[in-house]
Structure formats: structure tokens, C-alpha cells
Amino acid sequence: ALCRSIIAIAKELGMECVAEGVETEEQWQFLAAEGCDVVQGFALAGPLEESDYLALLADNRRTAPVRMRLSEAQPSSG
């Protein structure tokens, strides 16, 4: 109920809603169904070794930590 309310308030105020700490596909799907705009958490990417992190930054300097718009992708079904 709390997540639904926060998402609804953000939408009513014309704000983007970001959910942090998304750890499971179930959480991701719930947030997508409720209209959350952006998620961040282990469901997308876990902690990285320094070399892997530097490679990620070299490949994609858009944002760190990794964030993904729910409108762009859905969790894998595996």
C-alpha cells in the first residue's frame, strides 16, 4: 500500500518516481504495473569489482549506479 501511495503521489505532482533497492523480478514487475518510472537495485546489477566497474563506465557514461527506465525494458523471465 505504501509503494502504491508514493507512486500515486509522484504522478499527481507530475514527478518521476524512482524505486531503489529493487532486488527481485517480482518487485520489478509490481513497480512496473503500478506505474513506477525508474528502478535501481540488484535486479539490474549487483556489486562490481573495480575493473568491471571501470569497464562499465568506459562503455556507458550515462549513469552510475545502473538505472533503467521501466518503459525501456522488463526483467528477464528466467
N, C-alpha and C positions, 0 to 999 in steps of 0.2 A: 504494500500500500504506500509506503514511503517513497519508493522509487517512482511509482506511477504519479504521485503527487508532485514530486520535484520536476519530473519531465513535463507535466501539465503546466506547472507554474512557469517554467522556462519558455515553453511555447506561447503561453498567454502574454508574456512580456517581450516576445519577439527575440528571445535569446537562443543561442546554440547550446545544446545540452551535451555535456561530456561526462561519460562514466569511466572512472578509473578503477583499477583493481579487478577487471573482468578476467576471471580465471577459467571459466568453463564455457563450452559451447551452449549449454542450457542458459546460462546468464546472458550470453551474446544474443541468442535468439529472442529471449524475453525482452531485452532492451530494444532490439530492432522492431519487434512487434508493437512496443509501446511508443515508438517514435523518437528514441534517443538518436542524436546525430553522429556522435563520435564515441568510440571506445578505446581504451588503453588497458593493457594488462597481459598476464601470462598466456591468455587465449590467443594472443597475437604474437608475442615474442617473450621469451624468458630472459634471464640474465645472460650476458655475453662475456666471453673472455675479451681482454683488451684488444687483441689482434682482430678478433671478429667484429668488435665494435668499431674499430678504426676502418675496417673494410666496409662496413655498413655505411659509415659516414662518407667515405670516399665515393661509394656508389650512389648515395642518395642523401643529399644535404637538406632535403625539405624539412625534416623534423626529427628530433630525438628527444625523448624516447619515441618509439614507434607508435603512431596513432593511425587509425583507419576510419574513414567515414563509412558508416553502415550502409549508406546508399551505394557505395562502390563495390562492396564485397560482402559475402556471407561466410560463416565458418564452414570448414570442410565437413563432410558428412562421414568422417572415418574415425 
